[in-house]
């Protein structure tokens, strides 16, 4: 085999080899809402390797839906919180959650989306905590 053919084979394997795997391992992320934060979050998650869809379609692979909620804590000082969760669309099981004061995520929707995407990526990259065994109480 000539070196030219071998080089071409290596180049082709780099270009057409397996793509980076989604942090959700086989799940697609469904983001149906069409507001600025949702649009920016779809872009930010896709940039981090997540497979993102913007509408429901039948026969799709495993999917998690993004749900975002804004809550206002009236206590001193009043704080607005943004909570986001990824829930399995078939079972309803919550796969990952992120919650933070809105001001801590950044001043613009794009910066908030980047912060949420970073948090989801970090949360899903870390292995889940091992279950803790509780020792039975010892009799007195």
N, C-alpha and C positions, 0 to 999 in steps of 0.2 A: 504494500500500500504506500502510495506516495505521501510525503509530508503535507502536501497541499490538501489532499483528501482528508487526512487525519485532522488537520487544522479546521477544515470546514465542518467536520463532524463535531468537534468540540464546540465550535461557535454555535452550531445549530442546537446542541444540547443545552447550552446556556440560554439561548433565546427562547426555546420552546420547551424547556424543562418544567418541572412542577412549579406552580406559582406558590407564593407564600400562603400559608394556611391561616384561616381566620382565627382570631383568638377564641372564638366560640366553638371551634371544632365541629363544623358541619351545620351550624345554625346560620340562617340569614336573619338580618335585623330589619324589621318592618317599621318604617316611620311614615305614617299616613298624613299626619298634620302638615299643613302648608303655611306655617308662620316662619318668621325670620330665624328664630332659635332652632326649629326643627330642620329647616333647610341647611343651616350652618352645621348642625350636629350630624346630619347625613353625610356631608362632605368631610367633616373631621373624622368620623368613624371609618369611612371608606379609605381615607388616607392612612389609617392605622391598620389596614388589613381586614377590616370587617366587610362582609358582603351585605350591602344595603339595598333594600327594595322600597319603593315609594307607594305601592298599592298591593292589595290582596289579590292572589290568583290561586285557583284550585290546583291541587296536585303538586304543590310546592314542597321543597324539602323542609326539614325542621326549621321552625321560625320562632323568633322572639319578637314581641312587640314592645316598642318604646312607649312608656307612659310617663308624662311629666306633670308635676303638680306644684303649684306655688302656694305656700302657706304663710300667713302673717301671725307672728307671735306678738301680742300686745304688750307683753311685759317690758319693764324698763331695761334697756332701751328697746323700743319696738324693732323687731328684726323680721325681714322677709326671707323665707327659706325656699330654695328650689330643690325638689326631690325628683329623681328620675329612676325608673326601674325598667329592667328587661324581664319580661314574663313569657314563658313558653305558651304559644298560642293554642296548643292542643291540651295540655294538662293544667295550665294556669300557674304552674310552679314559678316562683320568682328565681331567676338565675343570678341577677346582680342588682344592687341598689347603690345609689350615690345620693347624698343629701348634704347641702352646705348652705350657709348664708349667701344670699344672692350677691351681696357686695363683695364677698370673698372670691367669687368666680370671675370677676372682671367687670368693667364698666359697659362693654358692648356685647351684643348677642354673639358675635363671632368669638370673642375671648371666652365667654361663658361656655360656648359649645366646645372650644378647645380644652377647657378645664374639665368638662364632663367627659369628653372622649379620653383624655389622659387618665382620669380616675377609673373609668370602666376598663381601660386597657390594663392598668396596674392591678385592679381588683381581680380580673380574669387571668392574669399572668401568674399570680401567686397561687400556690396549691391551697386547697381548702384546709382549714385547721383540722387536725386529727381529733376524733371524739375523745373526750376525757372520761375516764372511769371514775365513778364516785365510790369511795370505799364505804362499806356499810358501817353504821355506827357501832362502836364497841360497847358491850354492856358494862354498866358500872360495877 
